[in-house]
């Protein structure tokens, strides 16, 4: 099946710093990608829809100024968590079509 | 009513048995349905997709879709301990709906296969 990669797989940062997560579709082009967040033992929560060449669409309750999404090409979307705080610690997963990336575990100290 | 609802778990079956996972959905216009397996601490892994009424088999997995009843299921034959995971049913939103193009997930069913 199609492959979606994410980088980094794990990141630890200090409170107040920004963290960028990359999501790539390796063998297909994706005009739309999705970003999810998942807390331990909880369901996947859709954060936003990343649209190539246009602004992302955020789900209700997700701060667009805190979670910056850029989809500059048909194979790359990035999620930047700005001014990260410990409550932003979570598992961030992207998807393209019906395929999920391996996820990025963010820990904010 | 939840948009996508899975049979409540957890589900425990002995090794070698058939595990049956069920899912109902509310968007009558949906055309794409998926089953994912998610191990603890990992991202969801696509195991089956189904788009037409009837059965679709892939190895030990069989997905069944009945659009009239708005029902999709997953059967796992010869269950193995390595099948122990959370299984997620996902439905792609139909055109014209508020969730067009997005996947809506059920709450997940935890499956345990015991030796």
Interface residues (C-beta under 8 A of the other chain):
Chain A: X1 X32 X34 X43 X44 X46 X49 X91 X93 X95 X98 X99 X100 X101 X102 X103
Chain B: X32 X34 X36 X41 X42 X43 X44 X45 X46 X49 X88 X90 X92 X101 X102 X103 X105 X107 X108
